[in-house]
Amino acid sequence: MYPDEQAQVNHHPIIGNAVTDFTLDVFHNEKQIKVKLSDFKGKWLVLFFYPADFTFVCPTELEDVAEHYDELRKMNVEVLSVSTDTVFVHKAWHDNSPAIKKIIFPMAADPTGNLSRAMGVYIPSEGLALRGTFIVDPDGVLKAFEVHDNSIGRSADELVRKIQAAQYVREHGGEVCPAKWKPGAKTLKPGLDLVGKI
């Protein structure tokens, strides 16, 4: 970091650690409700951060996730989209955008930026979040995350594949998933017999 730079360094939570519990205002099913992250224990949880409502790349990403939501629910996954907008802005966006009308998962409001800060995606100079995706297992433990520059959109297909791999590994102790693994493909069992043979 250059000596005159005043940027705040973001620290992401650590893979394998429990995610801190937060209570959030959420827009869901035309209602404003409060949820805690711990409410989702027993399910896989995707925290899907994006910069702001009424923007350009964000609705394409959220629409992509909405189109995979039925598949995700069948996998015991809940999605919580998160931005630093208020619940009221979420409602207005949902009422007005054809892409956002497709969303039936909860849309969380983080106007204080507290959750965004805790997950290491807050941009202090803008009051917005980076594009961060966090996969939390049914025990509340962080299993994977990715963070993008806000000009780079994400893929729900890749999100589904990562969760499938995380679920497989959870259910099959001792096996690991190689690159590009998809359900039905071969996995690996780490051991000395594999060293130098891959």
N, C-alpha and C positions, 0 to 999 in steps of 0.2 A: 504494500500500500504506500502511495506517495505521502511524504510527511504533511503536506497541506490538505490532504483529502479528509473530508469530514464525514464520509459515508459510514453508516452504522453497519457493522458486520453481523450478518444473520447467522445464528447457530441453529441447525436443524436438530430435531430430536434424534435419538440414537436407535438404530435398528436393533431389535431384540428387547427394547425397553418398553414399559407400559406408557401409553399416551396419557398426558395429564387430562383429568376430567374438566370439562367446561359446560356451563349452562348457556344456551343460546336461544335467542328469539328466532322462530322459523316461520316461513310462509309455507303452508301445506294444506291441500284440499280446501282452498279458499278461506283458510283460517290462519290467525296468528296464534301460535302455541309456543311453549317453552320445551326444549329438550335438553337432556344431558348426554354427553358422549357415552357415559356408562349405561344409558338406556338401551344401547345397541349390543351390549354384551351377549354372547351367544350367537351373534351374527358376524359376518365379515362386514367391515365398514370402509367405504371409500370417502375420504374427505377430498373434495374436488374444488380447489381454490381457483378463482379467476379474478381479473382486475376490477371489472365494473359492469353493471347493468347498462343497457342502451348503448352498447359498443358494437364492434365489428366482428372480430374473431370469436369473442365469447359466445354469441348465440350459435355459431356453427359447432363449437365444441359441445355446448350443453344439449343441442339438438341431437348430436351424435350419441351422447350418453343416453338421452331419452329414448332413442331408437334401439338401444341395447338393454334398456331397463328391465324388460320382462325376462330376458335371458339371465341378467344378473340376479334378479329376485329368485329365479329357479335355482341359482347357485348359493342361496342363503346369503346374499349380499344386499346391503342397504347403501344407498348413495346419499351423501349430504353435500350439496353444492354450497360454497361459501364465498362471499365477497364482503367488502367493507360498506356496502349499501345497507339501508334499513329495510325492514320487512315491508314497509309501505312502498318503497321503490321496487322491490321484488314483485309486489302485487301489480303495480302499474305496468311493469315490463311484461309480466305474465298476461295481463289483459290486452296488451297492445301488439306484441310480437308474435307472428305466426310460428316461428321456431320455438319460442319459449312456451307457447300454449301447449306444446307437446309434453312438457315436463309434468310428471306426477310425483316425482321424488321431492323430499323436503329441501327448501332453499333457505339456508341459514344466513342470518345477518350478523356481521361482525364490525359494527360501526366504530367501536373503540380500537379495533385492530389487535385486541388481546390474543385471540386464537391465532391470528396470522403471525403475530410476533412469536408465540410459543412454538409454532411450526416452522419458523425461520423463513417465512415468505413475505414479510411486511416490507414495503418500500417507504421509509419515513418521509422522504421528500415529496411523495405523491399521495400518501395516505391510502395506498392501494396494495393489493396482494399480487405477487407473481403467480404464474400458472403452475401451481403445485398439486400433485396427486399423491395421496398417502393411503396405503393399504394397511388396515388394522385387522388383526385376526380376532376370533370370537372371545379371546381372553383379554382383549384390549391392548395387545402388544403390536408394535409397529413392525411390519414385515418387509415393506418396500416403499420407496418414494422416488418421484422424479420432479424436478423443477426446471421450468423453461423460461427463457426470455419471453416477455409478453407479446413479441411479434411472431412466436412460433406456436402453432396450434397442436393439440394432442390427438391421439387416435384411440377411440373406444375399443376397437378390435385388439389393439396391443394391451389395453387395460384388462380386457377379459382374459387374454392369454396369460398375463402375469398372475391374475388371481387363480386361474386354473392350475398353474404351476405351484403357487403357494399352497393351494388346497391339497394337491397331490402329495407334496412333500410332507405336509402336516399329517396326512393319513397313512403315509408309507415311510415310517421312520427308517433312516439309514440310506434312503435313495435320494438322489439329486437330479434336477432337470437340466440338461445341457441347453446350449443356445438354440433358439427357435423352437423349443419343445412345444408340442401340442398334445392334447389327450390322445392316448393310443400309441404315441411314439415311445421309443426306447428311452429308459432312464439309465442312470449310472449308479453303481454302488462304490463309493470311494474306498480304496484300499491299496496296499503296496503292489498288488498284482496288476493294477491299472497304470502304474507309474511308467511314463515313457511310451505307452501303447496307444495313446489317443492322438 
